[in-house]
Amino acid sequence: MKRNKGAGRILCAACALIASAAVVSCASTYAGSIAGNPFTPESFVEELQAALETGTAQDALSLYGKVPERYADDFDLLFIKASLLFSAGQYQESRELCDELQKRDPDNSSLLELRAMLARASGNNAERLSRLKEILAKDKHNAMANIELAQDAAVKRNYKLARQYYALALEGEPGNEDALFGMGQADYFMENDDRAKKEFNQILERNPKYAPAWFYLAKLADAENERFMAVKYASRAVELDPGNYDYLVDLGIYERAMGHFKEALEAWTKAISIQPDYFLAYEYRASLNDEEGNFPDALSDYQKVVELNPDYYYAYESMGVLAVHERKWATAGAAFMKCYNYNKTNISYPLMVTYCYYMLKNDVEAKKFSDSVLRKMDRNSMDYAMLRAWHDKAGEKPLPQRISRLTNSNERGKMYFYLALFYDMMGSSSLANEFYSKVIALNSPMFFEFRIAEWNFKKVDDEDVFK
């Protein structure tokens, strides 16, 4: 579930290029320096770095207006400018400047790296791969090129190949965090957990504030059922990067596994505040609120889930069940209709849609809908017999006997439920209670109707107590 990660990688790579060029500039000897002149390339690079730390690439670019004419053609300063133009999203200007610089130094590796990133940013994959090959032809251990190819392999789930590229990058730059992290990711997905753990810890030994390594250590701890450590590691990742949606979602999962329901809800609520237009945190929060009996809140979250992800089939089912509990028949009927449209072989959905129409006092639509379903069914089937009873609003006398002969306990429980629900709707509490009790006696909640049976059985039972 990684969103917007590609842009982040491009920006980081651009910043690395800028820093690299700055070091080159600072180390260079500028023979034309004049004593007493306050401008030097070294001091200007420091200004650029300060501008990047407090502002944007565009802020840094604005400083180029103060470069004296004598340094206007300085290769290193122009290369930094091309990198800043790239970071600012001014790809055409960056590309034009790169063209000029490459005429002067066609073998410059940093310039080739920047051109590869420009090709990626413009969606020209053929050019990008061509640039990477040029780089590797000059230096097979070039970190940037190998990391790019490793990421290509990882996207295709060829983690073994990805790991080989990352290894080459690390031969060129033993301390490269991106390459070491990529190695850890590749090992994680290949289920080489011990090796992955070692690689993530290597990063943290060098840089304890590398949040992604903590994030994956949490995943590894969770896989080993070390819930406490998973929470600890994920909390550290969130502490270092509090605006990361994925970190908060996973932290909530680990907190829930520990039984820390309040903390789990807080994590998912924070994730929602960061990315309110993505469905996953709503789904997790809805599930926990449902489990804790906070049905109105759960229903609201499920409604948000299907609004953001209309194809999330199971959320409609949960939404329908909770809407029945809240007696929101129109909401429930619409949810179960969605379920029916996704799965027309499950008799539960047309039965629940028909039920909701009846509860809305709309017998005409109930019969119209159930008739459209009945026309396509096997008339000798148990499903047909049950829906026919609902369509006619007349319980078929042999139904209990036919249900009792069903060999599949889940199917038997579901049919008893709909018989009970039918009598409940028709006002026969004692008969409804009799069949609800048969459902509950199965003690096998493998179908969503089981929950409604429990709710309705208690309701009927309470009514009988007060009679």
BELBEL-V782920 format. One line per field, one symbol per residue. ss: DSSP state (a for helix, b for strand, c for the rest). phi: phi as a letter, one per 20 degrees, with the letter a starting at -180 (. if undefined). psi: psi as a letter, one per 40 degrees, with the letter a starting at -180 (. if undefined). A space follows every 50 residues. Layout:
# BELBEL-V782920
ss: ???
phi: ???
psi: ???
This chain:
# BELBEL-V782920
ss: ccccaaaaaaaaaaaaaaaaaaaaaaacccccccccccccaaaaaaaaaa aaaaccaaaaaaaaaaccaaacccaaaaaaaaaaaaacccaaaaaaaaaa aaaaccccaaaaaaaaaaaaacccaaaaaaaaaaaaaaccccaaaaaaaa aaaaacccaaaaaaaaaaaaaaccccaaaaaaaaaaaaacccaaaaaaaa aaaaaaccccaaaaaaaaaaaaacccaaaaaaaaaaaaaaccccaaaaaa aaaaaaacccaaaaaaaaaaaaaacccccaaaaaaaaaaaacccaaaaaa aaaaaaaaccccaaaaaaaaaaaaacccaaaaaaaaaaaaaaccccaaaa aaaaaaaaacccaaaaaaaaaaaacccccccaaaaaaaaaaaccccccaa aaaaccccaaaaaaaaaaaaaaaaacccaaaaaaaaaaaaacccccccaa aaaaaaaaaaaaaaacc
phi: .edlfffffffffffffffffffgffefddfefdgnffecgfffffffff fffdccfffffffffeffgfdfdfgffffffffffffeneffffffffgf fffebfdffffffffffffffemefffgfffffgfffebfdgfffffgff fgfffemefffgffffffffffcgeffffffffffffffemeffffgfff fffffebfdeggffgffffffffemeffffffffffffffcfeeffffff gffffffenefffffffffffffecfddefffffffffffgeneffffff ffffgffecfeegfffffffffffgelefffffffffffffebeeefgff ffffgffffemdfffgffffffeggddffeefffgffffffelbffgfgg ffffefeefffffffffffffffgfenefffgffeffffffflcfebffg fffffffffffffffef
psi: fhifddddddddddddddddddddddeihhdeihhehehidddddddddd dddebidddddeeeeehiddedehdddddddddddddeegdddddddddd ddddgeehdddddddddddddeegddddddddddddddheehdddddddd dddddefgddddddddddddddgdehdddddddddddddefgdddddddd ddddddgeegdddddddddddddefgddddddddddddddgeehdddddd dddddddeegddddddddddddddgeeidddddddddddddeegdddddd ddddddddgeegdddddddddddddefgddddddddddddddgeehdddd dddddddddefgdddddddddddddeiheeiddddddddddefhhhdedd ddddehdhdddddddddddddddddeegddddddddddddddfggeiddd ddddddddddddddde.
